[in-house]
Amino acid sequence: MSIPQLLVHSPHDNVGVVVVEDLKAGTDMLCVITENNSTFSLTVLDDVPIGHKVALVDLSIGDTAIKYGEDIGKIVANVAKGHHVHTQNLKTKRW
C-alpha cells in the first residue's frame, strides 16, 4: 500500500492539499479523495511544501478555488493543472 502525497476532500474540489514533506516537481503523486476513498494520480510540476495546495485542473483568472467542497478564494493568476496554488495566484474574497 502506498502513502498518499495529496488529499482532496470532495470530488467537487479543484485543489488538493500536499500531506508529505519535501514534495518535488515531477513526482507522480498518489491522490486520495477522502469523501469517497477513491484514488487518482497527478504529476506535481513545482516543489510544493506540506500543507500547500496543488491545482487539480487548469484554473484561470477569476475562477473560484474549491477545497472541502467550499469556495476558498479567487484565482488571480492562471494556474495549470499540477502547479502550486498559494498567495501568488489565490486571494481571499473576504476583502
Residue pairs with C-beta under 8 A, 6 or more apart in sequence:
2 30
3 20
3 30
4 19
4 29
4 30
4 31
4 32
4 39
5 18
5 19
5 20
5 23
5 27
5 29
5 30
5 31
5 44
6 16
6 17
6 18
6 19
6 29
6 30
6 31
6 32
6 42
6 44
6 54
7 16
7 17
7 19
7 31
7 32
7 34
8 15
8 16
8 17
8 31
8 32
8 33
8 34
8 56
9 33
9 34
9 35
9 67
9 68
9 69
10 33
10 35
10 66
10 68
10 69
11 33
11 35
11 36
11 38
12 66
12 69
13 33
13 56
13 66
13 67
13 68
13 69
14 55
14 56
14 57
14 59
14 63
14 65
14 66
15 53
15 54
15 55
15 56
15 59
15 65
15 66
15 67
15 72
15 85
16 31
16 42
16 53
16 54
16 56
16 67
17 51
17 52
17 53
17 54
17 67
18 44
18 48
18 49
18 50
18 51
18 52
18 53
18 54
19 50
20 50
21 50
22 47
23 29
23 44
23 47
23 48
23 49
23 50
24 44
24 47
25 44
25 45
25 46
25 47
26 43
26 44
26 45
27 43
27 44
28 41
28 42
28 43
29 41
29 42
29 43
29 44
29 54
30 39
30 41
31 39
31 40
31 41
31 42
31 56
32 38
32 39
33 39
33 40
35 69
42 54
42 56
42 81
42 82
43 82
44 54
44 82
45 80
45 82
45 83
46 82
46 83
46 84
47 84
48 54
48 84
52 84
52 85
52 86
53 65
53 67
53 84
53 85
53 86
53 90
54 82
54 83
54 84
54 85
55 79
55 80
55 81
55 82
55 83
55 85
56 81
57 81
58 78
58 79
58 80
58 81
59 65
59 75
59 78
59 79
59 85
59 89
60 75
60 78
61 75
61 76
61 77
61 78
62 74
62 75
63 74
63 75
64 71
64 73
64 74
64 75
65 71
65 72
65 73
65 74
65 75
65 85
65 90
66 72
71 93
72 90
72 92
73 90
73 91
73 92
73 93
74 90
74 91
74 92
74 93
75 85
75 89
75 90
76 89
76 90
76 91
77 88
77 89
78 89
79 85
79 89
